[in-house]
């Protein structure tokens, strides 16, 4: 785990440089937090063109990371989808949980299409059950709609 920490720091440093101009992307503890609007339209799980462009940058950093980390270190990039607490009303998804899982899967599938090894990726959907802001203002709800990336051991 100690060795993975070094590579995680290098990876986060690269991502900070690549994504420096984006105010809607934050580092919180050991994860990158992207507002869902970076990637998706409201209540949607199809990647927007701008979201694909951001993921292209991420994929380039991940491809380099795959080369740098020794094969004996078991690591994955976990892609966590989160929503706000407002109930889904109509549309394709029956619940926020389903929407959050579909969004994280869409990100993982896109990264695979860019050459990231599938065994290095994990998709998880948390629905509205892990908010980072307990408020019910539009700003608080927006903060809870997010995709988090975490480099972790397998």
N, C-alpha and C positions, 0 to 999 in steps of 0.2 A: 504493500500500500504506500509506503514511503516513496518508492520509485515512481509510482503513478502520480503522486502529488507533484513531483518535479515537472512531469510532462503536462499535467493539468495546468500548472502555472504558465508554462510556455504557450500552451494552446490558448489560454485566456488572454495572455499578452498579445498574441497574434490577432485574436478576435477583437480585442479593444482597439487595436490599430485599424483594422479593416472596417469596423463599424463606428468609429469615433464620431462621425458627423450625425449619427442618428440619436435624437433625443428620446425617441420612443423605445429604445433598447437600453436596459439597465443591467448592471451586475449586482446581484443580491447574494451575499455569502458565496457559496460555491457554484452558483448557476447564473446563466445568462437568461434574462427575462425579456421577451419580445411581446409587445402589445399585440393582441390577435389581429388588429387592423393592419399590421405590417404585412400579414400573409393572406387574410381572408376578408370577404365581405360579411356583412351582418348575417348571422345564422347560417353561414355557408361553410363548406369544408373543401371547396375547390380552391387551389392556390391562385392568387391574383398574379399578374405579370410582375408587379413590383416585388411581391413576396418571393417569386422564383429568382429574381435578380439577387435578393439578399441571401437566399439559400445557395446560390452559385458561389458567393463569397465564402460562406460557411463550408461548403463542400471542398473548395480548394484548400482551406486550412485543415480540414479533416483528412484529406488525401495525404497531405504532408505529414500529419500526425501519425497516420498509419505506417508510414515509412520510418518514422523516428522512434516509435515505441518498440522496444524489443518484443519478439514473438512470445516470450514466456510471461509477459505481463498481461493478465486477463482484464480487459477494460471494455466498456461500452459507452456510447453516448445515449443517454436516456432523454427522450423527447416527451415532455409532459404537457398535455392539453388541459386547460382550465376554462371555466365559463363564469359568468356572473350568476346571481341567484334568481334572476327573472325566469319564470317558467317559459318553456318553448310553446309558441302558439301557432299551430299549423305547420305546414312545411314538411320537409323530408325527415326530420329527426323527431323522435318521440320524447326525448329527454335531453337535458344538458349533458348528461353522462355520455350519451350516444354521440352528441355533437363534439364533445371534447376528445373522445376516443377517435372519431373520424378525422378530426383535424391533426392529431398527432400521427395517425397512420399516413395521412397525406404528406406530411413533412418527411417521414421515414421513407415512403415510397419514392419521393422526389430525390432524396439523398442517394438512395440505391441507384436510381436512374443516372446519377452523376458519377457513379463508380465507387461509392462507399460500400464496403463489405456488409451484407445484411447481418452477419453475426456480430457486428460492432454496433448495432442499433437496437433500441428498445422503444416501443411506443406505449404510452400509458395515458389513460383518460381519467381525470379526477372530477369532472363535472363542476358543480358549484361548491364542493365539499372541502376545499382548502383555500378559502379566500385570503388574500393578503391585505384586504381593506374591509372592515366590517360595516362601513357606511353604506347608505343607499342613495347617495348623490350620483349624478351621471358620471362624475370623475371617479368615484369609488368603484362603481360598477365597471367602468372601462379598465381600471387597474386590475380587476379580477379576471377579465377576459384576456388570457395570455397563453403563450407557449414558452415553456422553460426548457433550457438545455443544460444537462448536467453530465459531465464526464466522470464516470464512477467505475469501481471495480465490478466485475461480473459476478 
